[in-house]
Amino acid sequence: MKRKILVLGGAHIDRRGRISGDTALGSSNPGSWFEEAGGGGFNAARNLARLGFDVTMISPRGGDPTGEMVTEAACAAGVNDRPFVFLDRKTPSYTAIIERDGNLVIALADMDLYRYFSPRRLAIRAVREAFADNDLILFDANLPEDTIAAIVTRANSLGKPVAAIAISPAKVVKLKACAEGIDFLFLNEAEATALAGGRPDDAAGWVSLLGDTGLKGGVVTRGQRELIAFAGKQSIALQPPAVDSVADVTGAGDSLAAGVLSAFMHGLPLEEAVRHGAAAAAVTVQSPLAVSEKLTPELLRDTLALVPAARILH
């Protein structure tokens, strides 16, 4: 029987404009435009579904064509889509302008609709049943702070493990008040700095800094440098694998989260779970999409050959 995962959070449209020449600020630039369904929670949900889990996604959505794109993407990935649809509002979106080398010029996040996912919506019967029926609860920090606290409280009361995706430095601070109830958090160094209120002298120091917030476990990604992960009294470092070609790094962190959680759900220890996450991220960055359509349990196992062994810190 498939293990079940409930995901609550961002499911919206990502728009990316890539400048084809040298960037000229304040003027028109030739380039190309691409859009696809995205959102931290939604990317992770689709990856988990492709890895063989029974995944339910709950998020707000507008009654517009972009909302229909998200619905179609959920169906294509095999996600059980349970949106709150607001017919008179537009689906959230993230729009980014990217330089030729992949660096971000500027981005605009139109996420107002997420504030309508209030704590009272967790009292709806279908949502209560989803919490009770799933083996793991995953959410992202796109949601309002009081809703996040209510999700963690509900999951803890049911004895369900809770994982979270930080999304951004501005949004991860919403987790401070309920950090003790989160079993595993996925974040980068900028987000870790915002949550912990500072940086350690060396990367291994993230374990104690984040532990001081109350977190039970987490992964801090550091680009192509060693990532740091901890759970309970164990901590490790892992060098991300080199890949032949990078098409787009969008969604890499979300796929890493899916790979780690997939391994945890299969009972693997921290060092192997993080290797699975790094392998999933390696598959994703070689795809122009935020969620690689090629990702399967078999491809993930094959890609593990690229991932070095973890280095035990403690």
BELNORKA-V791609 format. One record per helix or strand. SS is the DSSP state (~ for helix, > for strand). FROM is the first residue (numbers start at 1). TO is the last residue. Records with the same first field share a line. If there is no record, write none. Layout:
SS: FROM-TO  FROM-TO
This chain:
>: 4-8  12-19  31-38  54-58  60-62  80-81  84-86  93-98  104-110  136-140  161-165  184-188  217-222  225-231  234-238  311-312
~: 40-50  65-77  112-116  119-123  125-133  145-157  169-181  189-196  203-211  252-265  270-285  297-306
